[in-house]
Amino acid sequence: MITLLLHFATLLLESPAAADPATVTWGYEDCDKKAIVYPYPDDPHDGFPIGSCPPPKTLKLSCDGDSKIAAVDAEASTFETGYMHPPKYAIDAHMESRWSSHYKDPQWLTIDLGSVKSFERLYLVWELAHAAAYTVSTSDDKKSWKTVHKESKSDGYVDVIDAKAKAAFKGRYIKIEGTKRAKVNGESYGYSLFDVTICGKAPKK
């Protein structure tokens, strides 16, 4: 028994630590799209829709304990309908689906937490068509908004947004508003998010 415990402890020590999500990148065109199991087979297309590859299965968006907050609804300024990319696809826990806006500035995605909640971290997982600049705001009533984060140089992939000085964000609604679209091969498409994950508590370092 002692030998087994020592072996298990050795395995734990040798296991590589999960990569910091903010440093994770992937080949946006380096996947077999025909092999991807799309969660919405009844959408008007055959399998995974046109666009870049989703993040790798190894991507881990951790919250402290069981503090992940499940959003109850989402709405957006616009969304694509040729291939269905509605706002709820950014909060459905599927990394293969996404919200995608029309091709113009500005655009926004608003997430409803169901009631006023405190949270310490947001993960934004972008498609190739991402925001170069955006703001994040919170509100209790969807009328009065407080800007809690401004980003001017996002490179896409995964943005990790933490509350400052241990003062948690607070609100029922979270608005992510894109103000400048990134250039993709010289073109500006829409804003596209695979996933928004909300942590009541940020993972411990």
N, C-alpha and C positions, 0 to 999 in steps of 0.2 A: 504493500500500500504506500509506504514511504517513497519507494522508487517511482511509482506512478505519479505521485504528487510532485516530486522533483522534476519528472519529465514534463508534466503539464506546465509547471512554473517556467521551465526553460523555454517551452514553446511560446508562452505569453511574452517573455522577454525578447525573443527573437522575432516576433511578429512585427512587421513594419507598421509605423504609425500611419493613420489615415492622412491623406494629403490635405493641406489647407485648401478649402474650396476656392478661395480667392486666387490661388495659383494654378488651378486646374484648367487646362486647355485641351482641345480635341480637334481632329480633322473635320472641318465642317462638311467636306465632301468625301470623307474617308470611311464610308460604311456601305453595306449592302442594303439598300433601301427596300428591295423586294423581300428581304428576310425579316424586316421589322414588323412585329405584330401590332397593328394600329388599334387603339381601344375603341374606335368609333367606326366599325365597318359599314354602317348604314349611311355615312356621309357620302355626298355625291362625287366619289372618286374611287379608284381601285387601289386600296391599300394606303401606304404612307404617302401623304401629299407632296407635291412639288415644294422644294425648299431644302435647307441644309440639314445635315445629320443631327439627331438629338445627342445630348451629352452621354458619356459612357455609363454603363451600369455601375461602375465602381465609384461614381460620384456620390459622396455622402454629405448630406446637409443636416448636421447634428444640432439638436437643442439640448439644454441641460435636462436630464431626467425625462419626464413625460410632459414637458411644458409646451410642446408644439401646439399652436392654436389652429383649429380647423375653421377656415372661412366658410361662411354660409351662402354668399352670393358675390357676384362681380358684374360690373357694367363698364362700358367703354364709350369713348367718343365715336368711334367707328370700328368695324371689323370686317374682314374679308368674308365673302359669301360664295365666291366661285368654288374655292376649296374652303370648307367651313372652318373658321378659326375664331369662334366667339370668345368673349371675355372669360366665361366660366372654365375654359380649357387651361387657363393659367393657374387655377386653384384646384384642379381635379386630381392631383397627386400622380398624374401620368406624365412622364418626361417626354413621351413621344408626341403629345398634343400641345398646341400652343394658341395663345391669342396673337392675332396679327391685325394691325390697323391699316387704314388707307395710306397712300403715299403722299402725305403732306404734314406740315408742322402747324400747330402743336397737336399732340394726341394724348389722351389720358386713359388710364385704367383705374377704376375705383373698386376697392375690395371691402365688403361688409363682413365684420366679425360677429354680427348678431347682437352685441351689446358692447358697452365701453370696456375695453381691456387694456392692460399694461403689457408691453412687450419690449424686449431688449435687442432683438436682432431680426433683420430681414435678409433673406437670400433672394436675389434676382438672377434667374437663369435665362440668358438671352439666346435667341437664334442668331444666325449670321446677320440678319437685318436688325440691328440693335440701336439703342440710343447712344449718341456721343455725349449728349448733355440732357439732364433731366432733374426734376425735383421730386421729393417725397413729402407729402403733407398728411396731417391727421385731422380728424374732426369728430365731434360727438353727434352732430346733427346734419352733416352734409351741406351746411350753409356757411359756417365760419371755419376757416381752415388755418392751421398752423404749419408752416414749413419747418420740417425737422432735418432735412438733408438736401444739399445741392451737389450735383455731380457735373463736372464740366469736361472730363477727359476719360470717360469709360471706354474700355477696349472690348466690351462684350463679355462673352463666356459667363462667369459668375461674379456678380458684385455682392459683397458682404457689407451690410450697413448696420453698425452698432450704435446704440445710444451712448451719448457722451457722459463721462463723469458719473457713471452708475445711476443716472437719472433716466428711468425707463420712458420710452415713448408711451403715449396714452391716447386712446380714442376708439370709436366704433368703426370709423371708416379710414382707409388708407388710400391715398391717391398718388399714383405714380404718373407724372406728367412729362412726356418727352418734349423737349424744346428744340433739339437739333438732332437730326438723323445722321448716323454714321455713313460714310462713303463705303460702298461695297463694290470693288472693282470699278471704281469711278462713278458708280450710280448710287442714288439714295432711294431706298425702298421704304417700307413702313417701319413701325416699331413692332417687335415680335418677341414675346416672352413664353418660354416653355413652362416656367414654373415660378411661383412666388411662395416661399416658405416663411412662416412667421413663428418666431420663438418667444415664448413668454420669458424664458431665461436663456441667456447666451451660454453655450457650453463652457465648462470650466477649462482653463488653460493648464 
